[in-house]
Amino acid sequence: MKKILFALLASVLVFSSVAHAESIKIGFNIPLTGDIPDVGESSKNAAEMLLKQINDAGGIDVGGTKYTLEFVYEDNESKAESALSAARKLVTQDDVLGIIGPQSSKQAVPAGEAANDLETPMISPWSTNPDTTKDRPFVFRGCFLDPFQGPVVVNFASDEFGATKAAVLYDIASDYPKGLAEVFKEAWEKKHGAGSVVAFETFTTKDVDFSAQLTNIVNSDAEILFVPQYYNEVPLIVKQAQSLGWDKPIIGGDAWAGGDLMSLCGDDCKGYFFSTHYAAAGAQGATKEFIEDYKAVYDKTPDDVAALTWDSTNLMLEAIQATGGLTGDIDEDRIKVKDALGTIKDFKGITGNMTFTPEGDPIKCAVVVKIDDAGEFSFYKQVCP
């Protein structure tokens, strides 16, 4: 009887080991609640669509072994401290091979520190702040950086509107807008001279009254207003600016496209421009196919976050396949995936082609879109490094 029980137990352990070996876990550190829940929803939507597509096709082949995928979602509540704890949980408790997210720089910077310390590959799809990947060999991103995006906006506004004087309004307590605002100011004054940013106004997260700052901006000689804020903050700023008499261009960064901007802003945002990662209107090829598939499942057009999450997850999977095979030792395999990510060249994403720098940042193009009369984010021009 003891021999039979031992044999049964051994067979169960072998089966368990095989079953575990045939599944790959990827973690998602995303904001399902908090200030920007649309960002988390878009992230999860894209991930779930890809998960179904791959598993329905039999999984992925890594070194001759087929693996199904498991995606583990952790809500970082749009908070830095929650993103940090989510990253640690995904690594130490959920045993994920790699992490996608966080999206926002405010969460991605601290989470990236944890992922790097725990030697787990992480790709932030949407964080443009340089600190996310700086001196962190395990941390990558699927988007361009603010030092690239800032000059894109500067050159566009200068060429498109003939502007030489600019105003900026930004949240000084948030990594993304603060970083992008500072890069913009430096690039603008390099182009137009010291003092050509004639108003550089700040507020703090959760503020809702911008009348004092906007009055200063309206009374300045500024010819354009740069607002590097998230989609949920832009409508209030725009409406207050217009009510105070601002009738000149307002330009934004890629966070304008992180959620349902137009349902919040409506006609007030039409005619404005922002720099971003892709334009859904007029897309072709694989990008068009992705948009159509997403619409069929979720009945809405995928935003930048969805598209970048799709690309970043596929990047992680390509790196896993590029290892040539997994050992079953999670620590060793995480290092193999990190090493493979650093060698990816000419990845054809739906937000553009990518080749990684040694710092984990992709070389890729930016898009300037116009919010047209129909409220669509229509392609206006492409700007490449």
N, C-alpha and C positions, 0 to 999 in steps of 0.2 A: 504493500500500500504506500509506504514511504517513497519507494522508487517511482511509483506512478505519479504521486503528487509532485515529486521533484521534477519529473519529466514534463508534467503539465505546466508547472510554474516556469520552467525554462522556456517552454514554447511560447508562453504568454509574454515573457520578457523579450524574447527574440522578436515576436510580432510587434510589441510595443516599440522596440528600437527601430524596426523597419518602418513602421508607420510614422514615427517621429522624423526619421531621416528623409522621408518622401514628402515632407512639408516644409515650406520656407515661410518664416514669419517676418513681416515688415510692419514697423510701427508708424503711426501717424500722430504727430503732436500738433493739434489743430484747435482753433477757437470755436467750439460748438455753442458756447454761451458767452456772455459778456458784451463788450462794446461792438464787436464786429462778427456776429454769428453768421452773417452771409458768407464770410470768408471760409469759415469752417464747413458750412453746408456745401459750398462749391468744391472744396477740397475733397470732402467725402463722396460727393456725387461722382466726380471724375474717377476717384479711386475704386468705387464700387462698380462702375461701368467697366473699367479695365480688368478688375478682378474676375468678373463674370466672363468677360471675353476670353481671358487666358485660361481660366479653369474649365470653361465649356469646351475649349479646344484641346484639353488634356494636360494643361500645365506648361511648365517651361523645362527645357532640356539643359542640364548643366553637366558637362563632362560625360554624357551618355546616360545619365540618370534623369528620369522624369520626376518633377516636383510639382505638387499643387501649391497654391499660395494661400496664406492666411494673413489678413490685414487686421491689425489691432489699433483701435482708435482711442486716443486719450484726449480729453477736453482740457485745454490749457486756460479756459475761461477768459481769454484775451489779457492775461496777467503774466508778468515776468516771472514771479515766484511760482506760479502754477505750471508754467512752461518748464521751469527747472525741475520741479518734482515729477512732472510727466515724463521728461527725458530719462530721469533716473529710474522710474518705475518700468518704463519700456525695456530698459537695458537689464536691470538687475532682477526684475520679477517676471516680465513677459518673455525674456530671452529672445528679443528680436535680432535679426541679422543686420538690419539697418533701419534708419529712421527718415521719414519724409516730414519736413516741417521743423519748427514752426514757420508760419508765413510772414507775419509782421516782424520787423527788426527788433521791436521792443521785447518780443519773446524769443526771437531767434538768437540774439546775441548771448543771453545767459544760457539758453538751452545748448547752444553750440559749445560753450565752455564745458558743460557737463558731458556731452557726447564725446568731445575730444579727450577729456580726462579719463573717461571710461573706455576709450579706444573702440568706439562704435561709429561706423560711417553714417553721416547725416547729410541730407541735401535739403536746403531751404529753397522752395520753389520761387519765393516772392520777396525775400529780404534783400534789399539793395545796399544796406549799410556795410561798408568795408570791414567793420569789426566782427561781423558774423564769421568770416573765414580767416581773419588775420592771425597768423601764427598758430593755426589749428589744422594740421594735416588730415584730420579725419572729417573735416567739415567742408562741404561744397555748396554750390547754389545753382539754380536753374535759370537765373535772370542776370541782366546786366547790373552794373554797380552805379551808385550815385555819382562818383567822379566822372563817369561817362554820361549819365543821364542829365546832370546839371548843365554841362556845356551844350548838350543837344537842345535843351529848352532855351538857353541863352541865344544860341545862333539862330534858332527858329524865330523867336520873338523879334530879334534884331532885323532879320531879313524880311520876315513877313509883314511887320508893322512899321519898320523903319524906326523902332524905338531906341532911344539912347539913355532913358532914365526909367528905372524900375522900382517897384515897391514889393515887399514880401511880408506875408502874414503867416506865422507858423506857431506850432505847439513846441515850446522850449523844453517840455518835460518828456517828450517822446523821441526815441532814437531816430526813427525814419524821417519825420519832417524836419527835425533839428539838423540832422546830417545833410539832407538835401538842400535845405535853405542856406546853410553855410557854404556848400559847394557852389550853389547858384550865385551867391553874392560874390564869391571869389572870382568865378568865371566872368560874371557880368562886369566887374570893375577892372578885370584884366583887359577886357575888350573895349570898355567905354571910359575907363579912367576912374581914379579914386573919387568916391563920393557920388558916383552915378547911380548907386542904389540909394535913392533919396528918402526912403522910409523902410526900416527893418523892424517890424513890429512883432511882438510875441504875446502868447497867452499860455495858459496851463490846461492840461487835460481836464475835461468836464466843464470848462467855461462855456457859457452860452451867450454872453453879451460881449460883442466885439466893437461896440459903438465908438469907444474912445480911440482904439487903434485905427479903425476904419476912417474916422474923422480926420486923423492925422494923414492917412494915406490919400483921402480925397482932396485935402488941402495942400498936398505936396505937388511937385511937378511931374509925378510918375505918369508914364504913358502906358504901362502895363502893370498888372498885379499878378504876382506868382503866389499860388496857394498850394503848397506841397502837403496837403492833408488827406485823410482817409475819406472815402465816399460818403460816410454817414455824417461827417462834419462840414463838408463842402456846401450843401444846400443852405444851411443857416448863415454861413459867411457870405455867400453870394447874395442871398435875399437882403441881408442887412447892408451890404455894400451898395446894392442898387437903390435901396430906400434912402440912403444918404447921398445919392446923386452920382455914384460911380457909373460911368457909361462907356468905359474903355475896356479893352480886352482883359479877361482873366484866364490865366493859363495854369494847368496843374501837372502833377506827376502821375506815375503809374497807379498810385493808390486810389485815384478817382475811379478806376475800373474794377475795384475789388468787391463790389456788391451792386445793389440795385439803385444806382445813383439817380436814374431818371424818374423813378416813382417818388423819390424824395424831393427832387429839384424841379422836375417838369420843364416848363417853357423857360424858366429863369436861366437854365444852363445851356440852352440851345445857342449854337454859334461859337461856343468856347472850344479851346483846343487843350489837349494834354498829351504828354509823352507816355508811351506804354509799350507792351510786349508783342501784341498782335491785334489785328483788326478783324472782327468777325464778318463785317459787311464786305462782300466781294471776295471772300477767301476762296482759294482754289486747292485742288489736289487733296492730300491727306488732311490738311486743315479743314477743308470744306466737309470732308467725310466725317471727321470728328464732330464738327458742329451739328451736322444732320443727325448723327447717331445720338448725340447728347439731347438734342431737341426732341427726338422721338421718345426718349426715356423720361425726360424731366419737363418737357413742354416749355422750355425756355432756352435762350441763347447762352452758351457758356461764356463766362467772363474770363479775364486774364488769369485769375487764380485757378480756375478749373483747367485751363489750357496748360498752365505752368506745372500744375500738380500732375497732369497726365504725362508731360515731358519728363519731369523729375523722377517719377516712379519708373518710367521706362528706362531712364538713365541708370537707376539703381539695378534694375533687372538685367540690363545689358552688361553692367559691371559684374554681376553675380555669374552670368554665363561666361564672361571673359576670364573668370578664374580658372576655367578648365576642369573644375570639379571641387566639391566641398569635402572637407575631412570629417565633419561631424563634431569637431571641436569648435564651439561657438566663438571662443576668443581668437583662435587661429583663423577661422573663416572670416571674421570681421576685418582682420588685417588684410587678408587676401582681397576682399571686396574693395577696401580703401585703396589698395595699391592699383587695382584694376581701374577704378574711377579716375585716377590721376593720369591714365594713359589714353583715355577716350579721345578720339579725333573725329571730326566731321560727323557728329551725331545729327541725324536729320530729324529734328523735332517739329512739332506743329507750330511752335512759336519761333522757328528759325533754326538754322544749323548752328552747332556748338562744338567748339574745341576747348578743352580746359587748359588754363594756365597752371603752372606748378602750385599756385596758391589756392587752387580749387575754384577759380572763377571762370565762367565761360566767356569766350570771345564771341559776341553775337551783336546783331543789329537792334536798333530801337525803331519804333514806329510813332509817328505823330498822327493822332486821329482828330477829326472834327466832329463835334456833336451836331448832327445835321438837323434840318427842319422836322424830320420824322422822329427825332430823338435817338437815332442810331449813331453808333460810334463808327464813323466811316473813315476809311484809310485816306490819309492826306499826303504823307510822304514817308519814305524810309531813310533812316540815317545810320550808317555803318561806321565801325571804328576805322 
